[in-house]
Amino acid sequence: MLQKKLLTIALAGVSLAFITQAKASVITWNLGTPSGLLGVFQDYTAGPSLVTITATGFVNGNFALASNQTALFGHNAGGDEVGLGLEDDPTMNGGVSQHELNGRNWIQIDVSKAIAAGVTNFSFTMASNTGCTEVPCTTDGDSWRVFGSNSSTSLGAQLPGLIGFDELTSHLLPTGFEFFNFQAVTGNTLIGSISGDLAAVPEPATLTIMGAGLVGLGLVRRYRRTGSPE
């Protein structure tokens, strides 16, 4: 009887520990901060444990040459003008460069450190898109596409379904890639943000409950070995 009671209590403790674990939290890297002219690469941190992703700017799809890197430019003007573009943008607005993704330029987002930190289910939003109503654009509107790769020096393959003209809409990125490469197909665009799910760490109280349950399971095994009465 005692053995059965201990087993019931132990299993209840372990089960309760799993049930009371905090759920995974969503963390978002806002690519509009810092703003202004940046270097050719920029680290962004988010979440309570300061998980890092890294953005790098390129003037074309040849990532193997350092000479093809170009400076990033952060936008933080509010609305749909918050996100990451490039200094090397020949298009003008009121005589001033728009500093967005344009033409053959690319921005590479390295999420390898975030993956190592336990982040999953990456997604992204785009910003500063106007004028396009279908892909490919039949007007002078803005559209974008995304490639996935496992090498910092390879463009990789265009990701199915990740070509569009919407803005501020979340799109899920497929698993199995450490690098995502963003380009404007037509017009100009910004990468607004990157998000992901950060696995929760059990709280101290949860660990205490789980520990008590495991101790109980150990006592049950001890009773069974010694042949103590039930």
Buried (B, 14 or more C-beta within 10 A) or exposed (E): EEBEEBBEBBBBBBEBBEEEBEEBEBBBBBBBEEBEEBEBBBEBEBBEEEBBBBBBBBBBBEBEEEEBBBBBBBBBEEEBBBBBBBBBBEEEEEEEBBBBBBBEBBBBBBBBBBBEBBBEEBBBBBBBBBEBEEBEBEEEBBBBBBBBBEEBEBBBEBBEEBBBBEBBEEBEBEEEBBBBBBBBBBBBBBBBBBBBBBEEEBEEEBEEBBEBBEEBBEBBEEBEEEEEEE
